[in-house]
């Protein structure tokens, strides 16, 4: 029986890998929504569509469950790196992947344990590069009005946009309550990812995440990087940070030149075939 998809998770943040070289599916908004639906489809936090290639470099598209496309995903990149290595699309443990948010460097530290290190690039706090509306500036510890409540936010991009809010206490309930309003706030023309952060000590933070286009999620690699970089910019942590997500821990290193490295685990869960009933509802083209 042919395999139409493989499923992996990074600390509970789950993605389907759909490889167009094995079984191609039209990545229309309707198909993405249906496939990612946990009741009527397969169910996932998104789809990793690829690889296609530019020369020898694998290219990845990261698709959110609402049908939109993400520029970058730390967990998605680690998952896709494991898939490329397992399928022998790459022969070395060190390679590059091209995303909408730029080219990233990957190192498979331990494939048996699923431990992957990603060079996520450099962050920017400059408003028009994130983007954040208003005069060009670094968006650091700025007031943001959310439903009549003033919050202090730090915004940045690491290939995709993030809004980080340090708090005394963080919880799923608070992330769910704030998430939709912050994501769609008029200040953010391309919408934004939200992280609420509690600093535990100079080397440890605890975060909850509302992901643009996906909602509340148990873990996010780019969110962990963004949260660590934001509180580092605020002087609250050093440059080597363990980030506690509800799904587990990620290790973030912020180099002196601003380069950000993320290390964390990935685990495959299953592979499958679309049932004929579901396949009939999906516009598919055989390769």
Secondary structure, 3 states (H helix, E strand, C coil): CCCCEEEEEECCEEEEEECCCCCCECCCHHHHHHHHCCCCCCCCCEEEEEEEEECCEEEEEEEECCCCEECCCHHHHHHHHHHHHHCCCCCCCEEEEEECCEEEEEEEEECCCCEEEEEEEECECEHHHHCCCCCCCECCCEEEEECCEEEEEEEEECCCEEEEEECCCCCHHHHHHHHHHHHCCCCCCCCCEEEEEEEEECCEEEEEEEECCCEEECCCHHHHHHHHHHHHHCCCCCCEEEEEECCEEEEEEECCCCEEEEEEECEEEEEECCCHHHHCCCCECCC
